[in-house]
Amino acid sequence: MLYLKSCKKCGGDMYQEKDTYGHFRQCLQCGLVQDLDMKPAVPIQKPAAKAVGAPKIAVA
């Protein structure tokens, strides 16, 4: 598919392709490549929850 004047670098025309690594767009004029499959290389892990103990009671 051809995307007219959609290159962010030079304002040129881009076409969409697919290879073994996924989908991408490439500019016909300057050669800029934009990956379309944005998957993180390493899975994002949520931080572990902090341990909650019993509330401290002040003794007078």
Rosetta blueprint (number, residue, H / E / L):
1 M L
2 L E
3 Y E
4 L L
5 K L
6 S L
7 C L
8 K L
9 K L
10 C L
11 G L
12 G L
13 D L
14 M E
15 Y E
16 Q E
17 E E
18 K E
19 D E
20 T L
21 Y L
22 G E
23 H E
24 F E
25 R E
26 Q E
27 C E
28 L L
29 Q L
30 C L
31 G L
32 L L
33 V E
34 Q E
35 D E
36 L L
37 D L
38 M L
39 K L
40 P L
41 A L
42 V L
43 P L
44 I L
45 Q L
46 K L
47 P L
48 A L
49 A L
50 K L
51 A L
52 V L
53 G L
54 A L
55 P L
56 K L
57 I L
58 A L
59 V L
60 A L
